[in-house]
Amino acid sequence: MSAAGLVEPLGPPSSFAKRVLVTGGAGFIASHVIVSLVEDYPNYMIINLDKLDYCASLKNLETISSKQNYKFIQGDICDSHFVKLLFETEKIDIVLHFAAQTHVGKHCFMLQLR
């Protein structure tokens, strides 16, 4: 994604057999799925869409960050206009949806023992 917030396709959609969108790709489980997909399916473009909220980390994706069939886009799946633009420009074939907020921070939950 460019600084202006526009989605920039990596290459012509036809250059890859399939274009896979993985939401929440900076989460623990999804990041490992993405690494496997990028390594096992070089003819698939794997597009990682993540908001990079408090529970996200790109560290698990460092080994594939420069691969030709991998692309990271920071964005929010709750922004319907952004998601529509993403589908139109990236020509998405498959969606793997992992995006969620599952962590309960210490400030949100406190167990008191009596």
C-alpha positions in Angstrom: 0.0 0.0 0.0 1.3 3.4 -0.8 1.6 6.3 1.6 -1.5 7.8 0.1 -3.5 4.7 1.2 -4.0 3.3 -2.3 -3.5 -0.3 -3.1 -0.7 -0.9 -5.6 -0.8 -4.3 -7.4 2.6 -6.1 -7.4 2.2 -7.4 -11.0 -0.5 -8.3 -13.4 -3.1 -10.6 -11.8 -2.6 -13.1 -14.5 1.1 -13.7 -13.5 -0.1 -15.8 -10.6 -2.3 -18.9 -10.7 -4.3 -17.7 -7.7 -4.4 -14.5 -5.6 -4.9 -15.4 -1.9 -5.9 -12.7 0.7 -5.1 -13.6 4.3 -6.7 -11.3 6.8 -5.0 -11.0 10.2 -1.8 -12.2 8.7 0.4 -10.7 11.4 -1.2 -12.8 14.1 0.5 -15.9 15.4 -1.4 -18.7 13.6 -2.0 -16.7 10.3 1.7 -15.7 10.0 2.7 -19.4 10.1 0.1 -20.2 7.5 1.4 -17.4 5.3 5.0 -18.6 5.5 3.9 -22.1 4.5 1.8 -20.8 1.6 4.5 -18.5 0.2 7.1 -21.3 0.4 4.8 -24.2 -0.9 2.9 -22.3 -3.6 5.3 -20.0 -5.5 2.7 -19.6 -8.3 0.2 -18.1 -5.8 0.3 -14.5 -4.8 -0.2 -14.3 -1.0 -1.5 -11.0 0.2 -1.4 -10.3 3.9 -3.9 -7.8 5.2 -3.5 -6.7 8.8 -4.4 -3.7 10.9 -1.3 -4.2 13.0 -3.1 -3.7 16.2 -1.8 -4.5 19.7 -1.6 -8.3 19.2 0.1 -8.3 15.7 3.7 -8.8 14.8 5.5 -9.0 11.5 8.5 -10.7 13.1 7.3 -14.2 12.1 7.1 -13.0 8.4 10.7 -11.7 8.1 11.9 -14.8 6.2 9.4 -14.2 3.4 9.1 -10.4 3.3 11.2 -10.1 0.1 9.6 -13.0 -1.8 8.0 -12.1 -5.1 4.8 -13.9 -4.3 4.2 -12.1 -1.0 2.8 -8.7 -0.3 1.9 -7.0 3.0 -0.9 -4.4 3.1 -1.8 -2.5 6.3 -5.5 -1.9 6.6 -8.7 -2.5 8.5 -11.2 -5.2 7.3 -13.9 -3.0 9.0 -13.3 -0.3 6.3 -15.7 -1.6 3.6 -14.5 1.0 1.0 -10.9 -0.1 1.5 -11.8 -3.8 1.3 -13.8 -3.2 -1.9 -10.9 -1.4 -3.5 -8.5 -4.1 -2.4 -10.6 -6.8 -4.0 -10.9 -4.8 -7.2 -7.3 -3.9 -7.6 -5.8 -7.2 -6.4 -8.2 -9.5 -8.1 -8.6 -11.8 -5.1 -9.5 -15.4 -5.8 -9.4 -16.9 -2.2 -9.8 -15.4 1.3 -8.4 -17.0 4.4 -9.9 -15.0 7.3 -7.9 -15.0 10.5 -8.5 -11.4 11.6 -9.7 -11.1 15.2 -8.9 -9.4 18.5 -8.5 -12.2 21.0 -6.1 -11.0 23.6 -7.4 -9.9 27.0 -4.9 -7.5 28.5 -4.0 -7.3 32.1 -5.8 -4.0 32.3 -9.0 -5.6 31.1 -9.2 -8.6 33.3 -8.1 -9.0 36.9 -8.6 -12.2 39.0 -8.9 -11.6 42.6 -8.3 -14.4 45.0 -10.0 -14.4 48.4 
